[in-house]
Amino acid sequence: MNIDIIRNTKIWLGVSGVLILISLFGIIFKGLNYGIDFTGGNLFQLKFQEEVSLQKLNPVLDGIASKIPQLDSRSRKVQISEDNVAIIRTLEMSEEQKTQFLSGVEAYSNYELQKSEKVGATIGSELKRTAIYALIIGGILIVMYITLRFEFKFAIAAIIALFHDIIISVGFIAILGYELNTPFIAALLTILGYSINDTIVVFDRIRENLRRKKAVSLAESINISINQVMTRSINTSLTTFLAIIAILVFGGDSLKTFITTLLIGVVVGTYSSIFVASPVVNILEKKQSVTEV
């Protein structure tokens, strides 16, 4: 495999630019579908007298949702546990709506209300802030680590690649209309770790080749290094991709946002490690050389 990465930098960055624009369009104009974890809502734990399943319960909830919009299938979350217990999360309801909801469920089967809780919007706002802080602190630590291990321009390139991955992952989840919840934040942090690991593998090979071949320029070293690790990166990503696909197919609706985000992040993260981070390093090197002259 011998791909001239640097010569086609405009193409790679152009593809990234288009994906980022599409993602920003989704985030700005379609908006993010915040789940109960962020907006607040209600949690009900019901123990039914007869056997309960998602196939039986969801049509009942869909019928009630025609009168209670907070119970819409895109907003609610339903989990079935042992002993015929259903845990239902909805957007925040009024007391009247809660009574109407519980009465509607009783038409399906008699039940015992084991738990009824309200998650306030204040907790949701705190979760948003915590998520943003986690991403910012993670980014700062990554810059410090890569600067110490390599050079500052490598750290800047890595952060640009990470922003690239996060924006596209969030944007496509917004376009798909999936609900944002705490597992979604966990998926973003996982993408950060996966992407930066792949990027560091490439950077490490670039550094090794620069040391071994003194006469080789940075651009040539980037091309040589990426072609050397390309197969490794693709095979690693493919293995991860297949595992994620299996979980997406068999994991159920509760994992849909988490797994879909990971799926997008792995693909985009692999692309950015090869076609974004390293070309950006070369661009920064050129600008540094011009400044020094």
C-alpha positions, 0 to 999 in steps of 0.5 A: 500500500502506497498512498501519497497522503500529503499530496492529496491533503486538500482532498482529505481535509475537503471531505472532513470539511463537508462532514463538519458542515453537515454535522453543524447543520444538524446541530444548529438547525435540527437541534439536539434531542436531550434525554431525561438525564439532561432535561429532567423527567419521571421514572416509574417502576411497575411490577405487573401481575402477568408476564410483561414484554416490550412487544406487549407493553410498547403498543399500550404506551403508544396508545397513551402517548396520543394523549400524553406527548411526554410518553412518545416512543422517541422520548420514553425509555422502557426496560424489562427486568426480572419478576415482570417489572417494567422501568419506564422513564418519560419526560416530565409530567404533571400530576394529572398526566401521571394519573392518566398514564397510570390508569392507562397502563392498568388497562394492560394489566394489574400492577403494583407501583413500586417506585415513582420518582421525579428527576429535576431539570436542575440535575439535568443542567448539572450533568450538561456542565459536568459533561462539558467539563469532562471533555474540556479537561480531557482535551487539555490533558491530551495536549499536555501529554502529546506536547511532552511526548512529541512536540506542540504542533503534534498536540495541536494537530491531535486536538483538531482531529479530536474536535473533528471526531466529536463534532461529526459524531454529535452532528450525525446523532443530531441528524438521526434524532437519537436521544442524548443521555449519559451513555452518550457522553461515555461514548464521546469520551470513549471516542476521544480515547480511541482516536487519540490512541490511533493518532499517537501510533501514527505520530510515534511511527513518524518520529521513529522514521525522522530519527532513522532517516535524517535526510527525509523531510517531515512530509516524506516521513508522514507518507512513509509512516502512514503507509506502514501503519495503515493496515494495522489501523484498518484491521484494528478499526474493522475488528472494533467495528464488527464488535460494535455492529454485533452489540447494535444488532443484539443490544436493544434500544437502550444501547442504541445511542451509545453504540451508534455514537461509537460506530460513527466515532470509530469510523471518523476517528480512524479517518482523522488519525490518518487523513487529518492529524498528520497532514495538519502537522505538516501544514503547521510545520510549513507555517513554522518554517515560513515564520522562522525565515 
